[in-house]
Amino acid sequence: MDNFAQALYALKRQRIAVERTLGAGTTEECVVASRWVTAWQKLVQARLDQDLASPVQNRRFVDRKTGQYLH
């Protein structure tokens, strides 16, 4: 699996974590879910940064100031 596919999977998981955060019934559930959101966000950005560093680059989704992929 390439980095883009891995980033897409991580982004989907991040979306699910956000939905769990919004639908949390207790404060504790919200805190745990928001930690998952943060963790998945870091993974998504790391995968996209790896993809950016690869020889084949698709620059359509790159922030020109930071050089990071936008998602």
MOSUL-V45285 format. One record per run of one state. SS is the DSSP state (A for helix, B for strand, O for the rest). FROM is the first residue (numbers start at 1). TO is the last residue. Records with the same first field share a line. If there is no record, write none. Layout:
BEGIN
SS->FROM-TO, FROM-TO
END
This chain:
BEGIN
O->1-2, 23-26, 54-58, 63-68, 70-71
A->3-22, 27-53, 59-61
B->62-62, 69-69
END
